[in-house]
C-alpha cells in the first residue's frame, strides 16, 4: 500500500511539473497584458504627487486644479461608452495596442507641457489610455486564461496597478529630496515603460481565441489555443468556444447522471435504453458509461433545489438569488486539492474523464486522445464514438477531426479532447430525447462529477431511466450533474452564428433574461465598490494622516512635509502588495465571493475605528499610530477583495456576443461613480465632517456585504460558457423543476 501511495504521489508531482510548464505561456501573456494596469497605477501616483509642484508653477485656483486631476476620469467615462462596442468589432488586442500608444503620447506631451492647456491635453490622452486598460485587460485575460487559474491571472491586474503606484511613489519621493523637483519628468517618464507595453502588445500578445471564434476565424483560434495551452489537441475547448456563441437559455435542462464502468449489463442493454458511452484511448473501446438516473437524486436535486425541489421555491422563499444557491452547490460538491496531494477519490475520477497522468482533477493530459462519446440510439445502429463525421453528417472539411482538430471551413465537429477545465467535460449525445420527438443534430452536455457526494457514502444505489439498478461501490462510479441543450455543431446554426457575430453585437441581446441578471450583478458591484469609500481614502488619505499627526512624526526625520507624505504613500502601497499576493493564491481556491464576504467586514472595522476614536482623548502618538494602521489595513484589504474582484466577475458572467458591450456598461458605471464620489466628497466633508463621511462609508460597506451575499454567485474554476449557461437557465424564477430536467 505505501508503494502505491508513493507511486501516485510521484505521478502527481510529475504531472504538476508538466502542467506548470504548459501554463507558463498563458501566465506570461497575462503578465504582459497587465502592463497597462501598471501604467495606470503609475499615473495615478505621479499626478497626485505632481500637483504639489504644478500648483506652485502655474498658480492654479481650485477649479483648474480639480479639472487637471479629474480630466482623465471625464475622458475615461466618455471613452468607456464606445470601447466595448469597438472591441467587439475589431478585437481585444488592437484596443490594448491603442492603449499603449496613448500612454506613450501622454508621456511625451507632459514632458514638453509649457502651460496648463497642454497639461490638460496630456491628461485627455492619458484618460483614453487608462480607460482602455481598465476596461479591456480583465476581459482579455478572462478570455485567454484556463478556467482553473483564471481568477489568479486576473488578480495580477490589481497587483500590477498597486506595483505601479509603489514604484512611482519611490521615484517621486527620491525626486522630492532634490532642491528643484521636475514635475514634468515625474509625469512624463511614463513613456519609457509605455514603449515596452507597445512592443509586447504588437509582437507578443495573441488575439482572444473567443473573439476569433465569434468572427468565424477558427484556424486562427486553434493556433492561439495550441500556443496558450501547450498541447496539440484543443478540440474540446474549441468546440466549447463555438457552443458559447449560443447559450441554451430556456431550452437548457439540468440532468443527473451516474458515470460507471462499462459493464456487460450496460453495454448490452436493449435499444431504447439510452446512455452516453465514454471511450478510452488507443481504440480501447467503451471504458465508462454516463447514464441518466432517478431515485435518490444527485447534487442538483439535493443541494441546488432544497427540500422543496423547486427552482421557483428558491426565488420566493428568501431574498437570496437562486443563482447564488445554484453556483454554490456546485462548489460545495467539488473537493479541492490541498497542498500537493489529492484523495484517491479524485485520482479515480481522473481516470474516468482524462486518460493518462494529470496534475489536477479532470485536468489536461499528455495522452488525451479520448474519451469520445457515442449514443445508443437504435437496435440496428452500430456503436461508434461521436467525432466520426459519418455519424454527424459533417462535410469532409469539418473543422474538428480525428488528427488535427481544425482543418478549414466554419463547421465544428464533436471534439476528441472533452476536458474544458474546472472539472467540466463537454460531451455530446443524440438529440433524440426521452421526451419524444426527434430533434436535428446533437445535444451538448456539460458534465460535472459530484465527487463530494460519494465521500459520504461508498455504497449507494441509483435507478437509471432505463430501470436498471446502478451500484456505486468503492469509488468506481460517480454522480454527475449535466447541463443539456441543443448543440450548434453539425448544423447550419454554426455558420449563421459566426456570420451574425461578425456583423457586430446587437443591443437587443442585452434584454435577454440571463444578460439582464448578469448586468444587475456587474453594475451593482461597481456602484457598491465606490460606496465603500475607496476613492475618498486614496485622495484624502494624506490629509487624514496629516490631521492625525503622522506627518509631524515623520518630519522629525528631517523630511519636508511633501516628502513625508510621499513616504507614507510608499509604505501604504508596499503593504498592499503582500495582501494582493494572498488574494492571487486564494482567488481560485476560496473563490471570489468568499474573499469579498470575509474582507468587507475588515473594512467596516477599520472605518469604525476611525469614527469611534474621534470621541476619545488619545495621546497624539497613539492617535497617529491607530490612524495610520487603520488606513493602511483598509486600503490593503480593499485591494485584495473589493478592489479587484468586481472587474474579475464582470469579465466572466456575460456572453461572448455582448461581452464587450456589457463590460462597457459596467466600466461606465465605475467611471461615473468614481467621478461623482470625487466631486461630492469635498462637499460631504464640509457638511458632515470626516467622522460623518466615514459613517456613510460604513453604511456603504454593510450594503455591499448584503448585496454580495444575496446576489453574487461563486464563479471560480468554471468555464465562461458554463457560467453563462447557468445565468441563462436561472433567469426565469418560478420555472417548474420538470422543465429544468430535474427529477424528484
Buried (B, 14 or more C-beta within 10 A) or exposed (E): EEEEEEEBEEBBEEBBEBBEEBBEBBBEBBBBBBBBBBBBBBBBBBBBBBBBBBBEEBEBEEEBBBBBBBBBBBBBBBBBBEBBBBBBBBBBBBBBBBBBBBBBBBBBBBBEBEEBEEBBBBBBBBBBBBBBBBBBBBBBBBBBBBBBBBBBBBBBBBBBBBBBBBBBBBBBBEBBEEEEBBBBBBBBBBBEBBEBBBEBBBEEBBBBBBBBBBBBBBBBBBBBBBBBBBBEBBBBBBBBBBBBBBBBBBBBBBBBBBBBEBEEEBBEBEEEBBBBBBBBBEEEEBBBBBBBBBBBBBBBBBBBBBEEBBBBBBBEEEEBBBBBBBBBBBBBBBBBBEEEEBBEBBBBBBEBBBBBBBBBBBBBBEEBBBBBBBBBBEEEEEEBBBBBBEBBEBEEEBBBBBEEBBBEBBBBBBBBBBBBBBBBBBBBBBBBBEEEEEEEBBBBBBBBBBBBBBBEEEEBEBBBBBEBEBBBEEBBBBBBBBBBBBBBBBBEBBBBBBEBBEEBBEEEBBEBBBBEBBBEBBBBBBBBBBBBBBBBBBBBBBEBBBBBBBBBBBBEEEBEBBBBBBBBBBEBBBBBBEBBEBBBEBBBBBBBBBBBBBBBEBBBBBBBBBBEBEEEEBEEEEBBBBBBEBBBBBBBBBBBBBBBBBBBBBBBBBBBBBBBBBBBBBBBBBBBBBBBBBEEBEEBBEEEEBEEBBBBBBBBBBBBBEBBBEBBBBBBBBBBBBBBBBBBBBBBBEBEBEBBBBBB
